[in-house]
Amino acid sequence: MVKIIWTARSLSDLEDIGDFISKDSPRYAKLTLEKLLETAKMVQRNQRIGRIVPELNQEDIREIITGNYRIIYQIVNTELSYILTIHHSSRLLSNNPIF
């Protein structure tokens, strides 16, 4: 099983998402965060499950789309991946660099 490391940026993204949604619905915020965490766990079972991020076109930078969010991660080696950011799909990735 692949080890997943959440970057400070990705953890901050999760917190921001939860805070924003909870202003309208704490219950929906909790459900959204749970879904994002569960989806990210898919990388542990298969690192190449996500597609290559089109804006970057790098084999090692991939994304899984769930709901309105893009979970962007980097494959470091066969045993390690970093979750780089959780990005809302309505926003341009180029306006919010992930590195």
VOTOR-479687 format. One line per 8 residues: number of its first residue (from 1); their letters; for each residue x, y, z of N, C-alpha, C. Coordinates in pm, whole numbers, padded with zeros to 5 digits. Example, Ala and Ser with C-alpha at 12.3 -4.5 7.8 and 13.67 -1.06 7.14 Angstrom:
BEGIN
1	as	01319,-00569,00780,01230,-00450,00780,01320,-00330,00780; 01285,-00225,00708,01367,-00106,00714,01290,00003,00787
END
This chain:
BEGIN
1	mvkiiwta	00084,-00119,00000,00000,00000,00000,00089,00125,00000; 00049,00222,-00077,00124,00347,-00092,00100,00438,00029; 00206,00500,00076,00194,00599,00184,00152,00732,00123; 00055,00796,00185,00005,00926,00140,00046,01031,00243; 00106,01139,00195,00141,01251,00282,00063,01373,00234; -00009,01433,00326,-00083,01556,00297,00010,01674,00321; 00027,01758,00221,00109,01878,00238,00034,01979,00324; 00107,02076,00376,00045,02183,00455,-00060,02255,00370
9	rslsdled	-00029,02274,00245,-00123,02341,00154,-00253,02262,00141; -00243,02132,00122,-00364,02051,00104,-00447,02047,00232; -00383,02043,00347,-00456,02046,00474,-00525,02181,00494; -00458,02288,00455,-00518,02421,00461,-00638,02430,00366; -00625,02370,00249,-00737,02367,00153,-00858,02298,00214; -00835,02183,00278,-00946,02111,00342,-01013,02197,00448; -00932,02262,00528,-00987,02348,00634,-01069,02462,00573; -01017,02525,00470,-01088,02635,00404,-01221,02588,00344
17	igdfiskd	-01218,02472,00282,-01340,02416,00222,-01444,02391,00331; -01400,02327,00439,-01492,02300,00550,-01550,02426,00610; -01465,02527,00631,-01511,02654,00688,-01612,02723,00597; -01583,02724,00468,-01671,02792,00372,-01809,02725,00366; -01811,02593,00353,-01938,02521,00340,-02016,02526,00470; -01946,02520,00583,-02017,02515,00712,-02091,02645,00744; -02059,02753,00675,-02135,02877,00695,-02282,02857,00659; -02306,02771,00560,-02443,02741,00518,-02495,02611,00577
25	spryaklt	-02406,02511,00589,-02450,02381,00635,-02335,02301,00698; -02327,02301,00829,-02223,02221,00894,-02230,02072,00857; -02349,02023,00840,-02367,01882,00803,-02309,01855,00665; -02340,01940,00568,-02289,01921,00433,-02136,01940,00429; -02085,02029,00510,-01939,02049,00517,-01872,01920,00563; -01929,01858,00666,-01874,01732,00717,-01879,01624,00610; -01991,01612,00542,-02006,01511,00437,-01907,01534,00322; -01889,01660,00285,-01796,01693,00176,-01653,01657,00213
33	leklleta	-01612,01692,00334,-01477,01660,00379,-01455,01509,00388; -01554,01438,00436,-01544,01292,00443,-01528,01233,00303; -01603,01284,00208,-01594,01236,00070,-01456,01264,00011; -01403,01382,00035,-01270,01417,-00015,-01163,01325,00045; -01170,01301,00174,-01073,01214,00240,-01084,01070,00189; -01205,01023,00171,-01226,00887,00121,-01175,00873,-00023; -01199,00973,-00103,-01152,00969,-00242,-00999,00969,-00247; -00937,01050,-00164,-00791,01056,-00161,-00730,00922,-00122
41	kmvqrnqr	-00800,00844,-00042,-00750,00713,-00002,-00738,00617,-00120; -00809,00645,-00228,-00801,00560,-00346,-00659,00556,-00402; -00584,00662,-00381,-00446,00670,-00428,-00360,00566,-00357; -00394,00534,-00233,-00319,00432,-00158,-00324,00296,-00227; -00436,00267,-00287,-00454,00137,-00352,-00402,00135,-00495; -00405,00251,-00562,-00361,00258,-00701,-00318,00400,-00733; -00188,00425,-00733,-00136,00561,-00755,-00177,00620,-00890; -00195,00539,-00988,-00223,00588,-01123,-00371,00595,-01153
49	igrivpel	-00453,00592,-01049,-00597,00596,-01068,-00643,00731,-01126; -00573,00837,-01091,-00610,00969,-01140,-00554,00997,-01279; -00612,01095,-01343,-00561,01134,-01474,-00449,01237,-01458; -00369,01251,-01561,-00265,01354,-01563,-00334,01491,-01564; -00286,01584,-01483,-00345,01718,-01477,-00319,01786,-01612; -00424,01818,-01687,-00406,01873,-01822,-00323,02001,-01828; -00339,02088,-01729,-00267,02216,-01730,-00116,02198,-01713; -00075,02088,-01654,00066,02065,-01626,00130,01963,-01719
57	nqedirei	00051,01866,-01761,00097,01761,-01852,00226,01693,-01804; 00229,01658,-01675,00342,01586,-01616,00292,01450,-01569; 00363,01347,-01604,00322,01210,-01571,00304,01189,-01420; 00384,01255,-01339,00379,01232,-01195,00278,01319,-01120; 00218,01417,-01186,00117,01503,-01122,-00019,01461,-01176; -00104,01411,-01087,-00233,01356,-01128,-00346,01414,-01044; -00468,01386,-01088,-00584,01436,-01015,-00697,01336,-01018; -00773,01340,-00911,-00898,01267,-00903,-01006,01373,-00881
65	itgnyrii	-01109,01368,-00961,-01218,01465,-00950,-01331,01401,-00871; -01376,01473,-00770,-01490,01427,-00691,-01580,01548,-00663; -01703,01540,-00704,-01793,01653,-00689,-01737,01774,-00762; -01726,01885,-00692,-01673,02009,-00750,-01524,02028,-00726; -01457,01925,-00677,-01318,01941,-00635,-01223,01850,-00711; -01102,01900,-00729,-00993,01826,-00790,-00890,01797,-00681; -00867,01671,-00653,-00764,01632,-00558,-00638,01610,-00641; -00543,01699,-00627,-00421,01694,-00709,-00308,01637,-00624
73	yqivntel	-00243,01536,-00679,-00138,01468,-00605,-00017,01440,-00693; 00094,01413,-00628,00218,01384,-00699,00267,01245,-00660; 00301,01166,-00760,00360,01036,-00736,00511,01057,-00720; 00564,01024,-00603,00706,01040,-00576,00782,00915,-00618; 00733,00800,-00574,00788,00670,-00615,00679,00566,-00594; 00710,00440,-00609,00607,00336,-00599,00549,00320,-00459; 00610,00384,-00361,00564,00370,-00223,00514,00499,-00160; 00521,00611,-00233,00489,00741,-00172,00423,00837,-00270
81	syiltihh	00317,00903,-00223,00252,01010,-00298,00220,01125,-00203; 00225,01247,-00257,00187,01366,-00182,00055,01420,-00235; -00038,01451,-00144,-00157,01525,-00183,-00114,01671,-00183; -00116,01735,-00301,-00063,01871,-00314,-00167,01978,-00284; -00287,01960,-00335,-00390,02061,-00315,-00528,02001,-00343; -00629,02063,-00285,-00768,02033,-00317,-00822,02161,-00380; -00858,02153,-00506,-00886,02272,-00584,-01031,02270,-00635; -01104,02378,-00616,-01241,02385,-00668,-01236,02392,-00819
89	ssrllsnn	-01314,02308,-00884,-01306,02295,-01030,-01356,02418,-01107; -01427,02508,-01042,-01474,02627,-01112,-01365,02734,-01125; -01256,02715,-01051,-01146,02813,-01055,-01035,02763,-01145; -00968,02855,-01210,-00856,02819,-01297,-00736,02777,-01212; -00679,02666,-01246,-00561,02619,-01174,-00442,02713,-01195; -00433,02771,-01313,-00321,02860,-01344,-00319,02985,-01258; -00433,03023,-01201,-00438,03140,-01112,-00401,03102,-00969; -00381,02977,-00945,-00353,02930,-00810,-00249,02818,-00818
97	pif	-00122,02856,-00840,-00018,02754,-00861,-00009,02658,-00742; 00020,02532,-00773,00021,02430,-00669,00159,02408,-00610; 00258,02477,-00661,00393,02461,-00605,00440,02591,-00544
END
